């Protein structure tokens, strides 16, 4: 009876500790989102180009856009419906998806190790550039972090427990990953390689599970497939053009070198955390031995030794597979690689700490948290300061110092001088300049990207110009205007030029050419 009571007490204690740790993990993630979003929201006058592009696209619910699949724009569209289109929203959205990805990394770790050790891995990977600094850039790479992490977790559960529900959810989340960016195929190829490596395809249950997941996956992406067919597969051609190396195979190999360098730079904050934790533990053990509180000659087993061979194989194959497969294929085909495309490749790298880390997990998770939080704070403050006040003082022509609100106010004033009774609801321009003008006027003000209806599916060609439009372009920021935009510019009833300093007195001057298309008789002034 005493043994039974002791066992029940131990179970209750373990559940209580697990619940407490879950709350601590959530508080860390909330703090991470707040730290990066607030500092970037305060220091930046404008978002990065990708963030502005998503703000512009978050104007209507579409099943696809001319460059990418639709899910990130849907997510931002939901946030825009609540908060409008402030600059800080894209920093918040990027970090929100980054934190959600880290949550699934922790859940995955809890499947094969203790919650504390899983927290160590999650904390370690949180400081890599793709979850921290680039986590403030809301684009399709950052938005895919959660779905790749979640699909990896579900893939593990599906293989381990062979539950139909896990296979079905794997199909759903994998479909959402595909609706975020087509690069999800790389992760799915790694899943397939792992199935072959472990011989799981010989299991009847795995065959049925994979089939069920694939059917659900097709159901989820089928509307987008239809959209692709109806729009001549535009995003696929864009993706193909993005990876073509302009300088041939030699240029591709040089690109691989740059890709490797940038990848190592992206992982470097985690390497710093590893080194700090390693020396902290080593110094503590040395001090304990000198004090006589720890016997000398004791060798503790690394955490990885406590994992099953299957779990270690999963971490190595599924974790290292994406980067290895990408580099091998790129080298073989001579394609170009950008470091940001590898955003989702490193979600399991925090677990590689287990190959050398040992000792009291309570002590290690506390020390890891201290080191990681310090790195986050230093990086966030440094990044916000460098991209904000320092860049402004030096007159840097950067996205973060772009005077979007100032330009928008001047364009709005010019509009109302010539069209006093109709609100400005359409800005024809490139994505960057048009987005900076439109987002500061009203959430209802849309951008007519390059005066191209294919790029602006939220507009009806029959009525888009009924209430007129402001046409603007700047060779300072976007180069020569596209032919369609220049033609629309020439149709303007009024024309002019505005000059605005980029930031401080040391900065270059932004020259903006503007024109106004007069509202037509079909315009409803209250629109």
LUMROVO-777215 format. One line per field, with one value per residue (C-alpha): residue number from 0; residue in three letters; y, z, x. Coordinates in nm, 4 decimals, always signed. Each point is the difference from the previous one (the first is absolute). Example, Ala and Ser with C-alpha at 12.3 -4.5 7.8 and 13.67 -1.06 7.14 Angstrom:
num = [0;1] .
residu = [ala;ser] .
yy = [-0.4500;+0.3440] .
zz = [+0.7800;-0.0660] .
xx = [+1.2300;+0.1370] .
//
This chain:
num = [0;1;2;3;4;5;6;7;8;9;10;11;12;13;14;15;16;17;18;19;20;21;22;23;24;25;26;27;28;29;30;31;32;33;34;35;36;37;38;39;40;41;42;43;44;45;46;47;48;49;50;51;52;53;54;55;56;57;58;59;60;61;62;63;64;65;66;67;68;69;70;71;72;73;74;75;76;77;78;79;80;81;82;83;84;85;86;87;88;89;90;91;92;93;94;95;96;97;98;99;100;101;102;103;104;105;106;107;108;109;110;111;112;113;114;115;116;117;118;119;120;121;122;123;124;125;126;127;128;129;130;131;132;133;134;135;136;137;138;139;140;141;142;143;144;145;146;147;148;149;150;151;152;153;154;155;156;157;158;159;160;161;162;163;164;165;166;167;168;169;170;171;172;173;174;175;176;177;178;179;180;181;182;183;184;185;186;187;188;189;190;191;192;193;194;195;196;197;198;199;200;201;202;203;204;205;206;207;208;209;210;211;212;213;214;215;216;217;218;219;220;221;222;223;224;225;226;227;228;229;230;231;232;233;234;235;236;237;238;239;240;241;242;243;244;245;246;247;248;249;250;251;252;253;254;255;256;257;258;259;260;261;262;263;264;265;266;267;268;269;270;271;272;273;274;275;276;277;278;279;280;281;282;283;284;285;286;287;288;289;290;291;292;293;294;295;296;297;298;299;300;301;302;303;304;305;306;307;308;309;310;311;312;313;314;315;316;317;318;319;320;321;322;323;324;325;326;327;328;329;330;331;332;333;334;335;336;337;338;339;340;341;342;343;344;345;346;347;348;349;350;351;352;353;354;355;356;357;358;359;360;361;362;363;364;365;366;367;368;369;370;371;372;373;374;375;376;377;378;379;380;381;382;383;384;385;386;387;388;389;390;391;392;393;394;395;396;397;398;399;400;401;402;403;404;405;406;407;408;409;410;411;412;413;414;415;416;417;418;419;420;421;422;423;424;425;426;427;428;429;430;431;432;433;434;435;436;437;438;439;440;441;442;443;444;445;446;447;448;449;450;451;452;453;454;455;456;457;458;459;460;461;462;463;464;465;466;467;468;469;470;471;472;473;474;475;476;477;478;479;480;481;482;483;484;485;486;487;488;489;490;491;492;493;494;495;496;497;498;499;500;501;502;503;504;505;506;507;508;509;510;511;512;513;514;515;516;517;518;519;520;521;522;523;524;525;526] .
residu = [unk;unk;unk;unk;unk;unk;unk;unk;unk;unk;unk;unk;unk;unk;unk;unk;unk;unk;unk;unk;unk;unk;unk;unk;unk;unk;unk;unk;unk;unk;unk;unk;unk;unk;unk;unk;unk;unk;unk;unk;unk;unk;unk;unk;unk;unk;unk;unk;unk;unk;unk;unk;unk;unk;unk;unk;unk;unk;unk;unk;unk;unk;unk;unk;unk;unk;unk;unk;unk;unk;unk;unk;unk;unk;unk;unk;unk;unk;unk;unk;unk;unk;unk;unk;unk;unk;unk;unk;unk;unk;unk;unk;unk;unk;unk;unk;unk;unk;unk;unk;unk;unk;unk;unk;unk;unk;unk;unk;unk;unk;unk;unk;unk;unk;unk;unk;unk;unk;unk;unk;unk;unk;unk;unk;unk;unk;unk;unk;unk;unk;unk;unk;unk;unk;unk;unk;unk;unk;unk;unk;unk;unk;unk;unk;unk;unk;unk;unk;unk;unk;unk;unk;unk;unk;unk;unk;unk;unk;unk;unk;unk;unk;unk;unk;unk;unk;unk;unk;unk;unk;unk;unk;unk;unk;unk;unk;unk;unk;unk;unk;unk;unk;unk;unk;unk;unk;unk;unk;unk;unk;unk;unk;unk;unk;unk;unk;unk;unk;unk;unk;unk;unk;unk;unk;unk;unk;unk;unk;unk;unk;unk;unk;unk;unk;unk;unk;unk;unk;unk;unk;unk;unk;unk;unk;unk;unk;unk;unk;unk;unk;unk;unk;unk;unk;unk;unk;unk;unk;unk;unk;unk;unk;unk;unk;unk;unk;unk;unk;unk;unk;unk;unk;unk;unk;unk;unk;unk;unk;unk;unk;unk;unk;unk;unk;unk;unk;unk;unk;unk;unk;unk;unk;unk;unk;unk;unk;unk;unk;unk;unk;unk;unk;unk;unk;unk;unk;unk;unk;unk;unk;unk;unk;unk;unk;unk;unk;unk;unk;unk;unk;unk;unk;unk;unk;unk;unk;unk;unk;unk;unk;unk;unk;unk;unk;unk;unk;unk;unk;unk;unk;unk;unk;unk;unk;unk;unk;unk;unk;unk;unk;unk;unk;unk;unk;unk;unk;unk;unk;unk;unk;unk;unk;unk;unk;unk;unk;unk;unk;unk;unk;unk;unk;unk;unk;unk;unk;unk;unk;unk;unk;unk;unk;unk;unk;unk;unk;unk;unk;unk;unk;unk;unk;unk;unk;unk;unk;unk;unk;unk;unk;unk;unk;unk;unk;unk;unk;unk;unk;unk;unk;unk;unk;unk;unk;unk;unk;unk;unk;unk;unk;unk;unk;unk;unk;unk;unk;unk;unk;unk;unk;unk;unk;unk;unk;unk;unk;unk;unk;unk;unk;unk;unk;unk;unk;unk;unk;unk;unk;unk;unk;unk;unk;unk;unk;unk;unk;unk;unk;unk;unk;unk;unk;unk;unk;unk;unk;unk;unk;unk;unk;unk;unk;unk;unk;unk;unk;unk;unk;unk;unk;unk;unk;unk;unk;unk;unk;unk;unk;unk;unk;unk;unk;unk;unk;unk;unk;unk;unk;unk;unk;unk;unk;unk;unk;unk;unk;unk;unk;unk;unk;unk;unk;unk;unk;unk;unk;unk;unk;unk;unk;unk;unk;unk;unk;unk;unk;unk;unk;unk;unk;unk;unk;unk;unk;unk;unk;unk;unk;unk;unk;unk;unk;unk;unk;unk;unk;unk] .
yy = [+0.0000;+0.2365;-0.0714;+0.0761;+0.3278;+0.0895;-0.0725;+0.2117;+0.2801;-0.0143;+0.0134;+0.2979;+0.1769;-0.0628;+0.1350;+0.3074;+0.0674;-0.0535;+0.2478;+0.2530;-0.0372;+0.0361;+0.3352;+0.1055;-0.0939;+0.2008;+0.2991;-0.0173;-0.0062;+0.2896;+0.1954;-0.0731;+0.1244;+0.3134;+0.0752;-0.0148;+0.1443;+0.2992;+0.0936;-0.0300;+0.1747;+0.2954;+0.0229;-0.0647;+0.2615;-0.2651;-0.3808;-0.2089;-0.0410;-0.3455;+0.1273;+0.2893;-0.2393;-0.2117;+0.3093;+0.0935;-0.3526;-0.0144;+0.1876;-0.2902;-0.3755;-0.1663;-0.3616;+0.1133;+0.2977;+0.0538;-0.0904;-0.2329;-0.2169;+0.1783;-0.1127;+0.2718;+0.2696;-0.1614;+0.0117;+0.3664;+0.0762;-0.1280;+0.2192;+0.3011;-0.0377;+0.0465;+0.2469;+0.1770;+0.0404;+0.1534;-0.0527;-0.2040;-0.2621;-0.1811;-0.0256;-0.1420;-0.2437;-0.1265;-0.0612;-0.1583;-0.2669;-0.0406;-0.0610;-0.2439;-0.1945;-0.0159;-0.1288;-0.2974;-0.0577;-0.0300;-0.2344;-0.2207;-0.0160;-0.1008;-0.3101;-0.1620;+0.1804;+0.1930;+0.3388;+0.1719;-0.1468;+0.0843;+0.3566;+0.0126;-0.0942;+0.2480;+0.2821;-0.0725;+0.0093;+0.3144;+0.2211;-0.0958;+0.2861;-0.1643;-0.0024;+0.3287;+0.2776;-0.1358;-0.0992;+0.3684;-0.0219;-0.1266;-0.1914;-0.3486;-0.1415;+0.1201;-0.0828;-0.3588;-0.0639;-0.1130;-0.2379;-0.1694;-0.0403;-0.1257;-0.2431;-0.1366;-0.0530;-0.1710;-0.2123;-0.1230;-0.0775;-0.1723;-0.2349;-0.0622;-0.0625;-0.0823;+0.1840;+0.0902;+0.3441;+0.0841;-0.1002;+0.2080;+0.3040;-0.0477;+0.0265;+0.3171;+0.1787;-0.1125;+0.1479;+0.3280;-0.0063;-0.0399;+0.2877;+0.2111;-0.0736;-0.2734;-0.0640;-0.2226;-0.2711;-0.0165;-0.0973;-0.2542;-0.1533;-0.0352;-0.1707;-0.2440;-0.0694;-0.0727;-0.2430;-0.1843;+0.0092;-0.1505;-0.2451;+0.1317;-0.0492;-0.3722;+0.0589;-0.0255;+0.2629;+0.2478;-0.0601;+0.0713;+0.3048;+0.1526;-0.0534;+0.1639;+0.2951;+0.0439;+0.0019;+0.2649;+0.1962;+0.0042;+0.1109;+0.2914;+0.1276;-0.0811;+0.3508;+0.1479;-0.2540;+0.1087;+0.3630;-0.0806;-0.1583;+0.2985;+0.2448;-0.1782;-0.1228;+0.3472;-0.0666;-0.3101;+0.2000;+0.2629;-0.2704;-0.1445;+0.3418;+0.0621;-0.2978;+0.0516;+0.1038;+0.2859;-0.0720;-0.3697;-0.2908;+0.1891;+0.2720;-0.2675;-0.1512;+0.3435;+0.0461;-0.3246;+0.1414;+0.3163;-0.2121;-0.2041;+0.3118;+0.1654;-0.3214;-0.0247;+0.3653;-0.0739;-0.2876;+0.1895;+0.1309;-0.3600;-0.0937;+0.2847;-0.1358;-0.3481;+0.1306;+0.2100;-0.2935;-0.2366;+0.2232;+0.0861;-0.3704;-0.0778;+0.2778;-0.1031;-0.3622;+0.1065;+0.2209;-0.2836;-0.2423;+0.2468;+0.0490;-0.3765;-0.0106;-0.2013;-0.3059;+0.0252;-0.2383;-0.0201;+0.0011;+0.0866;-0.1367;+0.2555;+0.0306;-0.1551;-0.3306;-0.0101;+0.0114;-0.3076;-0.0733;+0.0721;+0.3441;+0.0887;-0.1112;+0.2132;+0.3112;-0.0498;-0.0972;+0.2347;+0.2805;-0.0069;-0.1278;+0.3331;+0.1854;-0.3013;-0.0739;+0.3648;+0.0479;-0.3277;+0.0744;+0.3614;-0.1065;-0.2654;+0.2288;+0.3212;+0.2025;+0.3123;-0.0102;+0.2846;-0.0435;+0.1018;-0.3005;-0.2202;+0.1573;-0.3225;-0.2351;+0.0332;-0.0567;-0.3132;+0.1381;+0.0857;-0.3736;-0.0487;+0.1503;-0.3433;-0.1535;+0.1794;+0.1365;-0.2002;+0.0469;+0.1270;+0.1025;+0.2468;+0.1834;-0.0147;+0.1351;+0.2902;+0.0835;-0.0363;+0.2367;+0.2623;-0.0216;-0.0036;+0.2880;+0.2072;-0.0713;+0.0873;+0.3305;+0.0933;-0.0879;+0.1728;+0.3206;+0.0026;-0.0689;+0.2611;+0.2607;-0.0653;-0.0063;+0.2937;+0.2966;-0.0828;-0.0551;+0.3207;+0.2057;-0.1306;+0.0734;-0.3605;-0.0618;-0.3112;-0.1389;+0.0527;+0.3777;+0.0543;+0.2985;-0.1779;+0.2018;+0.3327;-0.0928;-0.1325;+0.3233;+0.2093;-0.2223;+0.0093;+0.3797;+0.0304;-0.2328;+0.2027;+0.3257;-0.1290;-0.2410;+0.1548;-0.2080;-0.3542;-0.1983;-0.1492;-0.3707;-0.1112;+0.0528;-0.1216;-0.0608;-0.2687;-0.2127;+0.1848;+0.3639;-0.0687;-0.2049;+0.2725;+0.2557;-0.2125;-0.1554;+0.3412;+0.1347;-0.2664;-0.3793;+0.0479;+0.1564;-0.2611;-0.0183;-0.0492;-0.1793;+0.1241;+0.0795;-0.3732;-0.1754;-0.3409;+0.1243;+0.1651;-0.2593;+0.2000;+0.2512;-0.0262;+0.1194;+0.1273;+0.2353;+0.0374;+0.3508;+0.1327;+0.2154;+0.0898;-0.0894;+0.1501;-0.1171;+0.0205;-0.1287;+0.0774;-0.1032;+0.0647;-0.2929;-0.2230;+0.0723;+0.0828;-0.0615;-0.2959;+0.0782;-0.0384;+0.2345;+0.2610;-0.0123;+0.0565;+0.2816;+0.1738;-0.0119;+0.2102;+0.3290;+0.1543;-0.0702;+0.1055;-0.0880;-0.0280;-0.0140;-0.1445;-0.0711;-0.3727;+0.0519;+0.2527;+0.2916;-0.2385;-0.2276;+0.0022;+0.1698;-0.2073;+0.1397;-0.1045;+0.0581;+0.0143;+0.0271;-0.0061;-0.1850;+0.1906;-0.1796;-0.0951;+0.0480;-0.3473;+0.0870;-0.0010;+0.2588;-0.1915;-0.3110] .
zz = [+0.0000;+0.0886;-0.3328;-0.1891;+0.1870;-0.0655;-0.3710;-0.0185;+0.1866;-0.2443;-0.2982;+0.1433;+0.0744;-0.3545;-0.1512;+0.2207;-0.1012;-0.3660;+0.0237;+0.1763;-0.2664;-0.2767;+0.1492;+0.0229;-0.3660;-0.1044;+0.2037;-0.1699;-0.3443;+0.0862;+0.1313;-0.3158;-0.2219;+0.2109;+0.0125;-0.3730;-0.1140;+0.2359;-0.0624;-0.3782;+0.0035;+0.1872;-0.1906;-0.3582;-0.2099;-0.2581;-0.0203;-0.2210;-0.3640;+0.0555;+0.2927;-0.2069;-0.2823;+0.2382;+0.1301;-0.3569;-0.0839;+0.3160;-0.1831;-0.0997;+0.0390;-0.3025;-0.0731;-0.1295;-0.0904;-0.2995;+0.1947;+0.2811;+0.1475;+0.2236;+0.3656;+0.1429;-0.1553;+0.1539;+0.3414;-0.0360;-0.1440;+0.3243;+0.2080;-0.2251;+0.0522;+0.3736;+0.0179;-0.3367;-0.1755;+0.2472;-0.0634;+0.3182;-0.1125;-0.2327;+0.2736;+0.2355;-0.2624;-0.0852;+0.3618;+0.0663;-0.2641;+0.1229;+0.3567;-0.1212;-0.1809;+0.3213;+0.1885;-0.2348;+0.0328;+0.3747;-0.0456;-0.2251;+0.2612;+0.2666;-0.2064;+0.0534;+0.2946;+0.3108;-0.0259;+0.1531;-0.2544;-0.2776;+0.1331;-0.0208;-0.3700;-0.0688;+0.1777;-0.1894;-0.3432;+0.0844;-0.0279;-0.3539;-0.2416;-0.1689;+0.3220;+0.1418;-0.2319;-0.3173;+0.2075;-0.0139;-0.3799;-0.0820;-0.3231;-0.1300;+0.1539;+0.3525;-0.0336;-0.0875;+0.3225;+0.1972;-0.2636;-0.0634;+0.3745;+0.0498;-0.2914;+0.1365;+0.3396;-0.1597;-0.2222;+0.3116;+0.1779;-0.3052;-0.0293;+0.3719;+0.0895;-0.3398;+0.0880;-0.2886;+0.1502;-0.0105;-0.3664;-0.0878;+0.1860;-0.1704;-0.3330;+0.1093;+0.1346;-0.2926;-0.2325;+0.1920;-0.0243;-0.3762;-0.0115;+0.1705;-0.2276;-0.2509;+0.1673;+0.2426;-0.2589;+0.1245;+0.3487;-0.1423;-0.2062;+0.3214;+0.1684;-0.2910;+0.0273;+0.3706;-0.0693;-0.2439;+0.2349;+0.2909;-0.2125;+0.1127;-0.3425;+0.0680;+0.2720;-0.1101;+0.2530;-0.1380;-0.3561;+0.0986;+0.2024;-0.2791;-0.2453;+0.2379;+0.0610;-0.3731;-0.0791;+0.2651;-0.1268;-0.3516;+0.1312;+0.1872;-0.2952;-0.2771;-0.0132;-0.0438;-0.2706;-0.1861;+0.0465;-0.1398;-0.3056;-0.0510;+0.0307;-0.2282;+0.2966;+0.0527;+0.3450;-0.1307;-0.2779;+0.2543;+0.2198;-0.2999;-0.0953;+0.3589;+0.0082;-0.3441;+0.0279;-0.2400;-0.0141;-0.0774;+0.2030;+0.1338;+0.1359;+0.1549;+0.1869;+0.1249;+0.1109;+0.1974;+0.1785;+0.0926;+0.1023;+0.2332;+0.1509;+0.0585;+0.1468;+0.2499;+0.0884;+0.0544;+0.2348;+0.1836;+0.2903;+0.0886;-0.0194;+0.2411;+0.2362;-0.0263;+0.0862;+0.2905;+0.1480;-0.0529;+0.1862;+0.2721;+0.0724;-0.0227;+0.2406;+0.2468;+0.0005;+0.0488;+0.2925;+0.1503;-0.0246;+0.1635;+0.2794;+0.0451;-0.0674;-0.3200;-0.0450;-0.2689;-0.2932;-0.0301;-0.3669;-0.0618;-0.3054;-0.2593;-0.0292;-0.3473;+0.1554;+0.1832;-0.3262;-0.1991;-0.3185;-0.1980;+0.1598;-0.0681;-0.3595;-0.0294;+0.1277;-0.2316;-0.3184;+0.0296;+0.1473;-0.2333;-0.3065;-0.1315;-0.0169;-0.1359;-0.2661;-0.1053;-0.0346;-0.1902;-0.2442;-0.0484;-0.0681;-0.2454;-0.1906;+0.0276;+0.1596;+0.2142;+0.3752;+0.2333;+0.3715;+0.0977;-0.1897;+0.2676;+0.2765;+0.0890;-0.0356;+0.3538;+0.2292;+0.1563;+0.0499;+0.3635;+0.0718;-0.1184;+0.3337;+0.1402;-0.1663;+0.2463;+0.2802;+0.3212;+0.3693;+0.2041;-0.2442;+0.2492;+0.0234;-0.3755;-0.0936;+0.2426;-0.1340;-0.3598;+0.0660;+0.1486;-0.2913;-0.2665;+0.1478;+0.0241;-0.3675;-0.1064;+0.1878;-0.1353;-0.3578;+0.0155;+0.1535;-0.2349;-0.3085;+0.0875;+0.0816;-0.3126;-0.2329;+0.1726;+0.1590;-0.1193;-0.3619;+0.0176;+0.1427;-0.2628;-0.2782;-0.1142;-0.2880;+0.1609;+0.0060;+0.3754;-0.0301;-0.2994;+0.0675;-0.1005;+0.2288;-0.1219;-0.3672;+0.0571;+0.1692;-0.2904;-0.2613;+0.1892;+0.0238;-0.3743;-0.0721;+0.2061;-0.1542;-0.3423;+0.0990;+0.3163;+0.0382;-0.0704;+0.2412;-0.1418;-0.0365;-0.2739;-0.0383;-0.3231;+0.0589;+0.0692;+0.3088;+0.2230;-0.0700;-0.0518;+0.3168;+0.2072;-0.1337;+0.0281;+0.3435;+0.1658;-0.1568;+0.0803;+0.0165;-0.2817;-0.2303;-0.2434;-0.2167;-0.3746;-0.0338;-0.3130;-0.1431;-0.0688;+0.0793;+0.0120;+0.2878;+0.1668;+0.0104;+0.2613;-0.2720;-0.2523;-0.3396;-0.0863;+0.2974;+0.1610;-0.1383;+0.0429;+0.2955;-0.1492;+0.1213;+0.1175;-0.2236;+0.1428;-0.0807;+0.1151;-0.1827;+0.3280;+0.1703;-0.2728;-0.3264;-0.3232;+0.0097;-0.1828;-0.3351;+0.1328;+0.2908;-0.2250;-0.2405;+0.2863;+0.1278;-0.3366;+0.0138;+0.3174;+0.0079;+0.2329;+0.0321;+0.2298;+0.1856;+0.3746;+0.1645;+0.3482;+0.1959;+0.0694;+0.3662;+0.1530;-0.1764;-0.1040;-0.1912;-0.3739;-0.1337;-0.1180;-0.3208;-0.0534;-0.3240;+0.0561;-0.2091;+0.0773;-0.2020;+0.0343;+0.1426;-0.2582;-0.0013;+0.1461;+0.3236;+0.3272;+0.2147;+0.3211;-0.1322] .
xx = [+0.0000;+0.2828;+0.1669;-0.3209;-0.0427;+0.3616;-0.0423;-0.3168;+0.1741;+0.2927;-0.2369;-0.1877;+0.3277;+0.1266;-0.3232;+0.0167;+0.3605;-0.0884;-0.2886;+0.2234;+0.2687;-0.2599;-0.1016;+0.3662;+0.0564;-0.3062;+0.1180;+0.3406;-0.1628;-0.2305;+0.2980;+0.1991;-0.2829;-0.0434;+0.3747;+0.0615;-0.3344;+0.0079;+0.3637;-0.0344;-0.3381;+0.1491;+0.3299;-0.1177;-0.1797;-0.0934;+0.0089;+0.2253;-0.0982;-0.1500;-0.2060;-0.1330;-0.0829;-0.2085;-0.1789;-0.0890;-0.1167;-0.2116;-0.2743;-0.2222;-0.0379;+0.1577;+0.0972;+0.3353;+0.2153;+0.2232;+0.3170;-0.1054;-0.2767;-0.2510;+0.0153;+0.2320;-0.2174;-0.3088;+0.1618;+0.0896;-0.3441;-0.1516;+0.2310;-0.0631;-0.3753;+0.0653;+0.2893;+0.0001;+0.3380;+0.2459;+0.3715;+0.0470;-0.2525;+0.2417;+0.2642;-0.2601;-0.1318;+0.3480;+0.0895;-0.3405;+0.0633;+0.3573;-0.1225;-0.2647;+0.2706;+0.2053;-0.3045;-0.0233;+0.3748;-0.0516;-0.2978;+0.2110;+0.2747;-0.2505;-0.0782;+0.3407;+0.1590;-0.0962;-0.1756;+0.3054;+0.2400;-0.2453;-0.0033;+0.3810;-0.0142;-0.2806;+0.1835;+0.3206;-0.1596;-0.2000;+0.3080;+0.0985;-0.0555;-0.2993;-0.2037;+0.1311;+0.1201;-0.1596;-0.2993;-0.0945;-0.0299;-0.3451;+0.0398;-0.0724;+0.3178;-0.0787;-0.3689;+0.0936;+0.1914;-0.3034;-0.1376;+0.3359;+0.0564;-0.3572;+0.0183;+0.3301;-0.1640;-0.3013;+0.2258;+0.1794;-0.3272;-0.1476;+0.2987;+0.0337;-0.3638;-0.1556;-0.3211;-0.2276;-0.0636;+0.3720;+0.0247;-0.3060;+0.1280;+0.3361;-0.1797;-0.1808;+0.3072;+0.2176;-0.2604;+0.0137;+0.3811;-0.0345;-0.2503;+0.2661;+0.2956;+0.0780;+0.3368;-0.1944;+0.0635;+0.3596;-0.1160;-0.2438;+0.2834;+0.2017;-0.2970;-0.0099;+0.3735;-0.0381;-0.2842;+0.2252;+0.2979;-0.1944;-0.1958;-0.3371;-0.1535;-0.0004;-0.2585;-0.3611;-0.1072;+0.2539;-0.1157;-0.3605;+0.1044;+0.2056;-0.2861;-0.2503;+0.2347;+0.0593;-0.3732;-0.0655;+0.3014;-0.1461;-0.3393;+0.1590;+0.2043;-0.2523;-0.1578;+0.3468;+0.0834;-0.3122;+0.1041;+0.3455;-0.1570;-0.2310;+0.2928;+0.2470;+0.2124;+0.1496;+0.1569;+0.1755;+0.1636;+0.1021;+0.1558;+0.1838;+0.1377;+0.1139;+0.2353;+0.1569;+0.3647;+0.0727;+0.3733;-0.0086;+0.1351;+0.3048;-0.2266;-0.2209;+0.2956;+0.0989;-0.3597;+0.0259;+0.3034;-0.1892;-0.2984;+0.2229;+0.1573;-0.3383;-0.1395;+0.2856;-0.0540;-0.3685;+0.0831;+0.2749;-0.2157;-0.0849;+0.3678;+0.0750;-0.2671;+0.1544;+0.3461;-0.1313;-0.1901;+0.2947;+0.2453;-0.2523;-0.0537;+0.3696;+0.0907;-0.2721;+0.1175;+0.3595;-0.0981;-0.2062;+0.2936;+0.2355;-0.2503;-0.0261;-0.3745;+0.0413;+0.2243;+0.2662;+0.0078;-0.3791;-0.1096;-0.3638;-0.1764;-0.1170;-0.3764;+0.0085;+0.1109;-0.3328;-0.1961;-0.0911;+0.1920;-0.3183;-0.0391;+0.3630;-0.0441;-0.3147;+0.1795;+0.2956;-0.1847;-0.2965;+0.2112;+0.3017;-0.1858;-0.1424;+0.3313;+0.1904;-0.2623;-0.0225;+0.3758;+0.0462;-0.2840;+0.1123;+0.3583;-0.1162;-0.2378;+0.1985;-0.2813;+0.0201;-0.0684;-0.0925;+0.0736;-0.3539;-0.1393;+0.1560;-0.2110;-0.1835;+0.2978;+0.1355;-0.2969;+0.1566;+0.3498;-0.0606;-0.0232;+0.3585;+0.0990;-0.0871;+0.3058;+0.2279;-0.2209;-0.0323;-0.0729;-0.2930;-0.2725;-0.1503;+0.3319;+0.0571;-0.3420;+0.0445;+0.3459;-0.1169;-0.2896;+0.2322;+0.2440;-0.2720;-0.1996;+0.3186;+0.0794;-0.3564;+0.0106;+0.3431;-0.0954;-0.3395;+0.1371;+0.2987;-0.2104;-0.2624;+0.2641;+0.2065;-0.2986;-0.1710;+0.1779;+0.3516;-0.1095;-0.2067;+0.2879;+0.2435;-0.2486;-0.0172;-0.2423;-0.1455;-0.3533;-0.0194;+0.0549;-0.2287;-0.2320;-0.3203;-0.2276;+0.1461;-0.0371;-0.3506;-0.1085;+0.1322;-0.1656;-0.3305;+0.0185;+0.0635;-0.2901;-0.2454;+0.1229;-0.1083;-0.2791;-0.1487;-0.3163;+0.1246;+0.2208;+0.3185;-0.0706;+0.2420;+0.3750;+0.1584;+0.3681;+0.2580;-0.0579;+0.2470;-0.0878;-0.3699;-0.0199;+0.1648;-0.2457;-0.3136;+0.0540;+0.0342;-0.3196;-0.2581;-0.0385;-0.2525;+0.2582;+0.1297;+0.3108;-0.0272;+0.3366;+0.1812;-0.3455;-0.0269;-0.3287;+0.1705;+0.2125;-0.3002;-0.2810;-0.1921;-0.0921;-0.2821;+0.1294;-0.3486;-0.0265;+0.3433;+0.0607;-0.3556;+0.1049;+0.3345;+0.3477;+0.3232;+0.2855;+0.3510;+0.3444;+0.3525;+0.3132;+0.1810;-0.1707;-0.1399;+0.1768;-0.1783;-0.3775;-0.1506;-0.1639;-0.3551;+0.0671;+0.1635;-0.2942;-0.2430;+0.2211;-0.0169;-0.3816;-0.0033;-0.1876;+0.2587;+0.3729;+0.2770;+0.3185;+0.0575;+0.3427;+0.0436;+0.3211;+0.0374;+0.0833;+0.2417;+0.1689;+0.2794;-0.2365;-0.0766;-0.3107;-0.2945;-0.1486;-0.3625;-0.1881;-0.3744;-0.3129;-0.3714;-0.2627;-0.3259;-0.3050;-0.2601;-0.3767;-0.0509;+0.1832;-0.1864;+0.1748;-0.0698;+0.1787] .
//
